[in-house]
Amino acid sequence: MDFQLDKRSEDFRLRIRDFVDQHILPLETQAQAYDEGENIADEYLYPLRDKARAAGLWCLQLSKTNGGQELGTVGMAACYEEMNRSIFGPVVFNCAAPDDGNMILLEKTASDAQKDRWLAPLAEGRVRSAFVMTEPAPGSGSDPAGMMRTTATRHGDNWVIDGHKWFITGAGVAQHFILVARTSDDPRKGLSAFLFDRDDPGWEIVRRIPIMGPEEHGGHCELRFDGLEIPDANRLLEVGDGLKVTQIRLGTARLTHCMRWLGLAKRCLEIAAEYVSEREAFGTTLAGHEGVQWLLGEAAMDIHVGRLLTMHAAWKLQQGDFARKEVSMAKIAVADILHKASDTAIQLCGARGYSRDTVLEWIYRYARCARLVDGASEVHKMVLSRNLLQEGNEFWSWG
Ligand SMILES: Cc1cc2nc3c(=O)[nH]c(=O)nc-3n(C[C@H](O)[C@H](O)[C@H](O)COP(=O)(O)OP(=O)(O)OC[C@H]3O[C@@H](n4cnc5c(N)ncnc54)[C@H](O)[C@@H]3O)c2cc1C
């Protein structure tokens, strides 16, 4: 087993670290750099995106043919972590959710003509995108195959879409949408995936749902479909492959979440370490107290556990494996690690941790969604339990 990062990935990682230090971190303390969703405002984002593109630090997740850097999943893990040292980082490099997951999916599943129409503008950073699956009750949430109600009905060369979706990240600004809808009652092959454009008639954004944390650009929206017509040419893969599309998308997208969350968790400890090294109480610095050392040591160890789980899953994905178990384990663990690291850092920074003078409270509020997005932790544990019951001791095999 080789835990060494290859030279090219390490070079990217160091250049991203410097870019974040020089160009992105200074913006976090400027109130005017935040938009209404507490993310980086467009007038700061777009010049930085031009800079990142010019520096060759753009779209690490795609192949060179499709306008990316072809870093591979392992290299991405190291670099994504570095990007999200800043709360504003990933979107600057065109590596933020949901666009990065959508691009990876389109690269893997779209035809050449579909790539020209739907992927290229995203890879160039000219448009944003959204993935449209979840529905409000009684529709599809944790159980999309069994409960999806939005329908796609074939009329000649078109599909007509009717239904209701919600929590669609980025829909407020997205131009390109990937939609999953029901095309039959088959339990495994009942869903299909389609592409549509913001300007197509027959659908609307009902509202932008207010949430407890900061938002991705475009927020999280509720959508209503009332006769949206999608040409069959805009279907992804075959009729009935909607679940397959979802699994392909979520496999890597769940892991890129983990990569970014680890960067945020490390940042929390960086802020806490600086504070406890300087602040004094009871005759020594806070870092001199064993109780503080235990909190810091445990959080540092947790983060490394998360990195090993994430890297292992990244390595398996890079070998062409679906890495379903490994991605689920990383997703469950890193969601908790981020939450605990931000909580520990707030505690160690005392009242300052609870203030808005640092990004800790931003990260703490954001961290709460990690246990829900892309599958609730309980559902991932259910999947792991199924694997264990089927595989027995082979669950832990290295092969
Ligand atoms: C910030 C955010 C962004 C999102 N972005 C998108 C997006 O871009 N596109 C999209 O399609 N969706 C998106 N979602 C939706 C997300 O994927 C769903 O919230 C998630 O899949 C869970 O579905 P649900 O909310 O309907 O929960 P429900 O299915 O209603 O489940 C509620 C809770 O029940 C428990 N539970 C469910 N099943 C089981 C089980 N089998 N065993 C034990 N416990 C269980 C879990 O604790 C779960 O949290 C987003 C959600 C959030 C919070």
The ligand as an ORCA input file, in Angstrom:
! r2SCAN-3c Opt
* xyz 0 1
  C     -29.123     21.312      2.289
  C     -29.766     20.244      1.458
  C     -29.526     20.207      0.082
  C     -30.151     19.245     -0.724
  N     -29.949     19.269     -2.091
  C     -30.637     18.412     -2.885
  C     -30.556     18.504     -4.320
  O     -29.808     19.327     -4.864
  N     -31.302     17.654     -5.055
  C     -32.128     16.728     -4.511
  O     -32.768     15.992     -5.251
  N     -32.242     16.624     -3.160
  C     -31.529     17.447     -2.333
  N     -31.657     17.366     -0.964
  C     -32.543     16.361     -0.380
  C     -31.802     15.225      0.300
  O     -31.180     14.376     -0.620
  C     -32.840     14.512      1.169
  O     -33.129     15.401      2.232
  C     -32.395     13.185      1.725
  O     -32.253     12.235      0.706
  C     -33.416     12.644      2.747
  O     -34.707     12.658      2.229
  P     -35.903     13.381      3.058
  O     -35.436     14.753      3.423
  O     -37.136     13.264      2.268
  O     -35.980     12.541      4.383
  P     -37.054     11.392      4.737
  O     -37.007     10.339      3.681
  O     -38.345     12.041      5.034
  O     -36.410     10.804      6.059
  C     -36.403     11.560      7.280
  C     -35.473     10.901      8.275
  O     -35.946      9.579      8.538
  C     -34.862      8.727      8.835
  N     -34.898      7.565      7.915
  C     -35.331      7.509      6.631
  N     -35.205      6.255      6.132
  C     -34.702      5.502      7.132
  C     -34.359      4.123      7.263
  N     -34.494      3.278      6.244
  N     -33.847      3.699      8.448
  C     -33.689      4.547      9.486
  N     -33.999      5.875      9.423
  C     -34.496      6.337      8.262
  C     -33.588      9.536      8.658
  O     -33.179     10.012      9.935
  C     -34.042     10.692      7.808
  O     -33.260     11.867      8.002
  C     -31.006     18.297     -0.142
  C     -31.221     18.320      1.248
  C     -30.620     19.279      2.038
  C     -30.893     19.307      3.516
*
